[in-house]
Amino acid sequence: MDGTGDSRNKGILSGMDSAERRTAALVERRRRFALRHHIALWDVIASCDIVGASDASIRNAKPNDIASIIARSRITHVFATGAKASQLYRRLCQPHLETLGYGPEELPMTQLPSTSPANARTGLPQLVDAYRSIKTTIEYSGKEE
């Protein structure tokens, strides 16, 4: 085993240093957690022009095809991390979803605070409290195993 619990990754991880291995193992644990709790992660935008990592500089945003995923799944709620992701979801994705019968009543969206280090005004206790709404939604929808 290579630290991720998956021997198939051995070749990929053999050239990594220990910090990279720990990061890879963390990513894998998070992936398994998301799958176990029926959480899908997806970017609102497929491509855009952006300067560095500044959300304020996003221009020419092209949305990902979230509608086709929603239509083929049992997704019942969307959570957007940060004000910009929420704004882009409402502007680029929600109108198309509404034409398919997935309006805000059928597919609610909750804006969560950004977890970016640039969002220093929101401390860890506030982030934990805000993100607890995901757990509440999962439990309410009966999807938690």
Helices and strands as residue ranges (DSSP letters): G 7-9, H 10-13, H 18-36, E 45-49, G 55-57, E 59-63, H 66-71, E 78-81, H 83-88, I 89-93, H 94-99, E 109-112, H 124-141
